[in-house]
Amino acid sequence: MAKKIRKLFRRLGENRTLLLGVVFLAMFAVLIGRLFILQVVHGEEYADNFELQITKTRTLESTRGNIYDRNGKLIAGNKVSYSVTIEDNGTYNTTKERILSLNAELYRLCKLIRANGDSIDISTFPIERPATVSVQTFMDRRKSTI
């Protein structure tokens, strides 16, 4: 049995093209196996980790104190305020699907802000968007249905 295996390896060694093909086939099989493990076996876990990595919370410290005039009267003071930025990183099939998704996210954000006892003053903190984008916001839809 061992002699037959040695004979087979000798024949393979004589034909270099066949040996090279076997080596490439083995490397390709290893590559396909690794891709299967990454995509199918661990794919959902990696997707969840990616979702956690794209959400960032930053705290910015103020660098200035209160400003008083020469009589001790407060001219400019510090006031705590919060800013929320929404970045659209999704992929959508249609523009309508994108608008509905963003409106749903804004609606959930408005409900969350109000649930915490805060209010949304659109006159002093308007929702800004690029001038080239035409989006009907949640607040616009709400006004039209009332």
N, C-alpha and C positions, 0 to 999 in steps of 0.2 A: 504494500500500500504506500509506504514512504517513497519507494522508488518511482511509483507512478506520479506522485506529487512533484518530486524533483524533476522528472521528465517534463511535466507540464510547465513548470517554472522555467526550465531551460528553453523550451519552445517559445514561451512568451518573451523571454529575454532576447531571443534571436530576432523577433519581429518587433522592432522599436515602435512602430506606429500603433500597433495593437496595445502595447504596454502603455503608451502615452494616452490612448483612448480610455483604457481602464482607469488610469489615474484621474483623468478629467471626469469620468463618470462617477467615480467615488467622491471627488470633491463637490460635484454638482449635487449628489445625493445628500451630502452633509449640509450643504447650503439650503436645499429645499427642506430638510428636516428642521434646521434652525429657524427658518422662516415660519414653518408650521407651528413651532413652539411659541415664537414671539406673537404671531397673529391670532392663532386659534386658542391655544392653551392659556396664555397670559394676557391676551388682548384687552379684555374687559378691565382687568386690574390696572394695566398701563393707562387706559383711557380715563379711569377714575382718578389716578394720580395726576394726570395732565389737567383735569378739571380743577383739582385742588391747587395746582401751581399757577394757574392763570388768574386766580382771585387774590388781590393784594390789598392789604389795609395799611395805610401810612398815617402816622401821627406827626404833624408838623408843629414844632414848638414856636411860640411867638418870640420875637426878638426885641420888642419895644415895650416900654412901660407907659404909664400915664403921663400926659403933658399938661403942666399947669402954667398959668400966667404968673406975673410977678406978685399978684395979690393972693395966690394960692387957689384960684378958681380953676376948675378942671376945664381944659380946652378940648383935649382928645383923650379918650379912654379906651380900654380894651373891652371888647364884648365877644363872648364865645359864639361862634357860628360854625356851622357844618356845611360841607360841600360834598355833593355826590356826583361822581362822574360815571357815566355808562359808556362803555366801549363796545361797539357792535363787532364781535368776532365770529358771528355765525355764518353759516352758508344756507342760502335759501334758493328754492326753485323759482319763485316769482317775487316781484316787488310787493304784491299784496300780502304774501306770506311773511315777508320781512316786516312790513308795517304792522300787521296784526301781532307778530311776536314782540316787537318793540313796545307797542301799546299795552300789551298784556304785562310786560315787565314794568312799565311805568305805573300801571294801575296797582300792581302788587307793591311797588315802592311807596305810592301814595297811601295805600292802606296801612303799611307798616309805619310810616311816619305819623299818621293820625292815631294809630293804636298806641303809640308811645306818648301820646298827649301833646305832640307838636302840631303846628299848622303849616300850611304851604301858602305863602303870600306870593302870588304870581306877579304882582305889580313890582315888587322889589327884587325878586329872584326869578326872572323869566327863564323859560326853557329855551336854550339857544340851540340852533342847528345851522348848518351851512346854507347859504342862500340858494345853492344849486339843487338842494334836495327838497322835494315837495312831500311833506308828511302830514297827515291829519292826526293831531295828537289826541290823547284820551280826553283832555279837557275840552277840545273843540267838539268832539262827538257828544260829550255830555251836555254841553250848552245847546246843541242842536236838537237833542231829544227832550229837553225840559220844556 
